[in-house]
Amino acid sequence: MTGLGLILTNFNARHYAFGVGNAWSGEIADPKSDFPNIWLFSLFHQVVTVPPLFTAMMIGLAVLAIVITLGWHTRIVLPFYLILWVSFIELNDGAGDQGDNAYRMFMIALLFADTTRRWSLDARRRTRRSRRAHVVDHAAIDGVGTDSDSRGTPVGSQWRWVLITANNLAIVVLAFQVCAIYMSGGLYKAGGAAWQHGFAVYNPLQTQQFGTWPVLSDLVTAWGPMVVVISWASVLFQCAFPFMLFNRWTRTAGLLGILSFHLGIALLMGLPWFSLTMIAVDAIFIRDRSFAALSVCLRGWWRSTAPRPVPSTREADLLERAEILAQSGTT
């Protein structure tokens, strides 16, 4: 979703930010990044001087982002998307930021993870396949038989442990990266005088680059004690986040605090895609039962808001007679 948002928000200015309109920066003739010199990541750099082809490839990249968001054959699509994304974002070294680097690192780890276990088209396809397999198993009891090896193990399941191990290791890597980002960022802030004195939040919100909503920036920074609380709380939550994960209640408080931190960055500083990237990765610390409860709540809400079928005239008459009979029986 982050990649799709970045593509859509930069699509109208694609030629000026990444294409031929950016030739004045020298990135096309002499790239500052080393990636365009690597043939695997040079696809966008090779077509950047042909605007129609560049636009077509950018649309194709957006389509891949949609496919990954829906979770359709993600294990196959994600490597191609990663290669094309790096090729695209490295067209202009000055347009990227640390959020793009984090997004890239997370995608490398996600290559080994099973990201479509829930809420995806792949999960839906696996559910249908398991139902068919259940029917086949009942048929096997009746003597039809199933595909299995000499030991009776279903074909393909003997190597399932490899995928499970890769997924678990990917989750560990993502958790380490998130904790390292928060801890290093918090310690770096703690060493600055602006953060120590509690007015660090005020400075970026009053600039033209990050003060995207001047009215909200003035509202947030109008009261001095609030500025101090926000500044110190951001440092404390970032430094304490890895340690707050060891307990259920502190983990909930830490996730809510970090969520508020990223929502503030997205809204006040105009960095929504960086915040969305971090929020998505922070979701690995939420238990499966919490996601299951959220799914049940969403389904119940959806069913309650769905329009009910209007009964026909005959059905309405029958219901009215039944109510009259019920009332007469009680009297």
N, C-alpha and C positions, 0 to 999 in steps of 0.2 A: 504493500500500500504506500510505503514511503517513496519508492521509486516511481510509482505511477503519479503521485502528487507532485514530485519534482519535475517530471516530464510535462505534465499538464500546465503547471504554473509557469514554466519556461518555454512553452511551445510557441507562443506568439513572438517571443524575442529570441527564438532559437538561432537565427542567422547572425544576430548581433552578439549573443552571449557565447555561442559555440561554433558558429558557421563562418561563412566568408566575410561577414561583417566584422569579425574579430581579427581579421588579418593584420590590422595595424599593430596588434600586440606582439606580433612575431611568432605566435604559437604554431601557426600553420607551417611556416618555413623552418623554424628552429624550436621544436617543443621543449619546454622546460622540464617536463616529466619524461622519464625513461620508458614509460609504457608504450607510447606511440612508435617507438623504435623496435618493439617486440612484435613480430608478425602476428601473433595470436591476439594481441590487443590493439592492432592498428587498423581495424576494419573501418571505424568511423573516420579516422584520420585520412584514409585513402579516398573517401567519397565526400569529404567536407567541402571540396571546391565545386561539387556538383549539387546545387541546392535541391533539385527534385529528388535525387537519389538519397541525399542526406535526410530529407523530410520523410521519405518512405522508410528508411531504416529506423528513424526515431519513432514512427508510428508502430513499426514492428516491435521495437523495444517496449512500447507501451502495451501492446497486445500480450507480450510475454509476462509483463508485470500483472496484467489482469488474470492470466492463466494461473500464475503462482498464487495470487490472492484467493482465487476460487479453489485452489488445491487440486489441480488436474495433472496427474503424472509429474508431480513436482520433482521427484528424484532425477528425472530425465531432463526436464525443462530448466531447472535451477542452474546447472553448470553453464548452459548456453546464455542464460540471462546474466550471470555473473561476468562472463567474458565480454559480452556486449556492453554491460553497464560500465565496467572499468574503461573500455574503449571510448565510451561516450563522455564520461565525466572527466577524463584526462585530456579532453580537447582544449580546455581552458584551465590551466592550473590555478589561476587567480579566482575562478568562480567557485571552487570547492572550499570546504571548511572541514573542521574536525568531525562534524556529523557525517560527512561522506566517508571519511576514513573508518569511523565506527561501523557504519552501515556495511562497508566492504568486509571488515573483519568478521562481523557477525554472520554474513552470508557464507564465508569460507567455512566456518564451524557448522552452519546449517546444512552444508553439503552432505554431512555424515549423520544428520539427525532425521528422525521421522516426523516431519512437521505437519503431516496431514492425518494424524491419528484421529483427530476429532474435527467436526465442523468443516468438512471439505468434500469435494467430489470423489476423491480417492477413498475416503472413509465410507461414503455412500456405496461406492462400487464394491469395497471389501465386505460390507454388510450383506449386499445381495449375493456375493459369491459364497459367503459363509452359510447363508440360507440354502443355497443350492447344494452346498457340500453336506449340509445336514440332511437334506432329502436323499442324497446319494448314499450317506451312511446308513440310513434306514433301508435303502434298497440293498446295501451290502449285507445287512442282517438277513435279508430274504434270499441271499445267494447270488446277487448280481456282481459284487466285488468292487474295489476301488483301486486307484493307482497307489501302490506302496512298494517298498523294497522288500528284501528277503526277511527282514526282521519285523515287518509289519508297520514300519514308520511311514507316514505319508511322504511322498516325494517332495523335496524342497524344504521340509521342516527341519532336517538335520543340520542345515546351515543357518537357521534362524538366529542362533545365538550370536553370530557375527554381526547381524544388523542391530540386535539389541545392545551389544557391547559398544558398537559405534555410536548409537544414539545416546547412550549413557555418558560416554566420554565427551560427546559434543555438548551435552548439557553442562558437564563439569567445566569445560573450556569456556562456555558462555558465562557461567557464574563467576569464574575467575576473572574474566575480562571486565565484567560489570563492576565487580568489587574493586578491581585495580583502577578503573576509571574514576569511580567515586572517591576512593581513598586518596589517590594521587591529586585529584582536583581539590578535595577538601584540605589536604596538607599544604598544597600550593597557595590556596586562598588564606589559610591561617597564617602564613608567613608575610602577608601583605599588610601594610599599615592601614589601608582603607578598610579592609575586612576586620582588623583588630579594633578599630575605632567605630565600626558599625555603620559607615556611610557608603559602602562599596556599591550597594544596589542603586543608589541615587545617580551615580555618574553615568552609567550606560543608558539609563532611561531618559536622560536629558540630552542625548545626542541624536542627530538626525538619522544615523545608520540603524540604531537599535530602538529608538523611541518611536516606534511605528504608530502608536496611538497616544498622541500628546496629552489628550484629556485624561485617559486612564493613567498615564505616567504621572501626571500632576496629582491625580487623586491618590495614588498609592504612596507617593513621596511627600505628600503635604504634611503629614504628621511625623515628626522626627522619631519618636519611640517606635513607631511601626517600621520605619526603615531599619532601625537597629535590630529589631526582632527578626525581620526577614533576613537580614545579612548574617547574623549570628546563627539563626536556625538552619540556613542552607549549609553553612560550614559544619555544624554539629551533625546534621543528618547525613551528609556525605562521608564524614570521618567515621561515624558510628554505624553506618549501614551494614557493613559485613558482620559486625558483632550482633546486630539486632536480628539476624536471620536464625539464630540458634534457638529462639523461643517463639512459640506461636503468637503470643500477644505482642511482643516487641516487633516481630516480623510484620504483623498487620500495621502497627504504628509506623514502622519504617517505610513500608510500601505506600501507605497513604501520604506520608510526608514527602517522599520522592515524587509521587504522582502530582501533588500540589506544586512541587518545585518545577517540574517539567511543564505543567499546564501554565504556570506563570511565565516561563520562558517562551512558550509558544505564543501566548496571547500578548504579552507586553513587549517582548523583544523581537517578534516576527521571525521566530525559528521553529515553525510547527513541525517540519519534517525531521529535524534532529530530535525534538521531543517525542515524536511518534516512534522513532526508532528505539529510543531508550525505554519508553513505556512498554513497547512490544517485547523487548528482551527481559524487562523486569517481570513480565508475566510468567516466566519460568519458575518463579518462587511461589506461585499460587498453586495450591493443591488441586488435584483432579476433582475431588468431591466439591470444592468450591465452584469450579467451572460447571459441574453437573447440576448443582443447585441453581446456578445462574441460568443454565439452559432450561430447567424446569420452570423457573419464574418467567422467562421470556416466552415459553410456549403457552403458559397459562394466560399471560397478558395478551398474546396474539389471539388465542381462542376467545377470550372475553370481548375483544374488540371486533371480532369478525361478525359481519352481518348475519343475522339469523334468518332462515327461510320463512317467508310469509305463508301461513297456512291457507289452503283453498277454502272456498265457501262451505263445502261439505264438511271438511275437517273442523272449521269454526263452529258449525252447527252441532257437530258431535261433542266438541269440547264444552259448548254452552249447556247442552242437555246433561252431560256428565256432572257439571258443576251444580246444576239445579237438582239432580237426583242426590248428589252428595249432601247438599244443604237440607233437602227434605228428609233424608235419612237421619241426619243429626238432630233435627227437630222432633 
